[in-house]
């Protein structure tokens, strides 16, 4: 068959499966023509199954929006919906669905995340940007995986935890859009060990950034070689100065630009980092001019050198908006339930990460469309409110309705606005007490033997 005809036939199959898919109907967003063309080549060859790739992906996305995240619920929902549509019944056993999830290509899921993120940012109007420039936020977080030998081998638990008492930890570093909150790309690695630090993971996805972007990050990223790399790529940066350097900052040195605001020339570190090749070290410039300024209790370092173009107060306001990335990661982990995974193998756990990022981007896509329709900013809209509306909308059944009805959903999304509380301060503590059980401080097999010998320990007071 001619390659173009084969691609068209594959696209038609995806459309047909998407139409028959009822698992929260996420594929109504996924199968838009602009996304379909890029995703179709990534769909693996498959027979006409009960769980084709499109249906499997839709079912995989559903647990990100449900309190019951089990495979059994996803299969049960599909079985009931097939009966309701008059289709042949399917088995409620989860084996076929589990094998279908394993067949989903990792590249397909990660590409969908990047494409949806790019889709949101390209449709953003000029007024959403900071002084006409796209701002990207970088930050890292960790997630807990099930304690299986395979996960422990790929993503070991911290050394501070005793063997048999900890959980595998995975580190994720993401690039997010300040204007819309969309995830543009993510790098996933071990919590500790070579290649697992935030610097290395961020460097692996720097190709996502484009010339003219502005990168904002915390003190983990304010290093000489990363600033040099960004300058070579034509990307400006605003970082918090790392602790040791911040304590030694002397604003009496360098070229004074204003109160606690100066230009300094940084020399290249005399020792080559372990992760860097000798050739790259030799090619790095011997000096680098940066701007340091003090705003409140923080010292910032930036490659925006001209105080007339970027006043100190503007940089202070920009860096305060960095807190949005913390809220975005909280939405992904807590609101969508990515703090703990259920997949027992590293490969499936990675797919679970990308699926949660994809579900997050699809909600952000609807929020961006709602902001465009109502002449508002995406950051003014509530993520959880949008998520709740989409769940209620999808539970009504068939969401393939007219444009007027879809516009009504976007209007509902834009009704609730997030309060503007820039100086809000809350303790990181919980008021409700947990159940009075002691912590497990020994392997479970030994704890069982102790119970048989001595009985259950007393509850804590």
ABEGO torsion letter per residue (X at the ends): XBAAAAAAAAAAAAAAAAAABABGGAAAAAABAAAAAAAAAABBBBBBBABBAAAAAAAAAAAAABABABAAAAAAAAAAAAAAAGBBBBBABAAAAAAAAAABBAAAAAAAAAAAAAAAAAABBAAABBGGBBBBBBBBBBBBBBBBAAAAAABBBBAABBBGABBBBBBBBBBBBAAAGBBABBBBBBABEBGABAAAAAAAAAAABBBGBBBBBBAAABBAAAAAAAAAAGBBBBBBBBAAAAAABBAABEBBAEBGBBBBBBBBBABBBAABBAAAAAABBABBBBBBBBBEABBBBBABABAAABBAAAAAAAAAAAAAAAAAAAAAAAAAGAABBABABAAAAAAAAAAAAAAAAAAAAAAAAAAAAAGBBAAABBAAAAAAAAAAAAAAEBABBBAAAAAAAAAAAAABBBBBBAABBBBBBBABBBBBBBBBABBAAAAAAAAAAAEBBBBBX
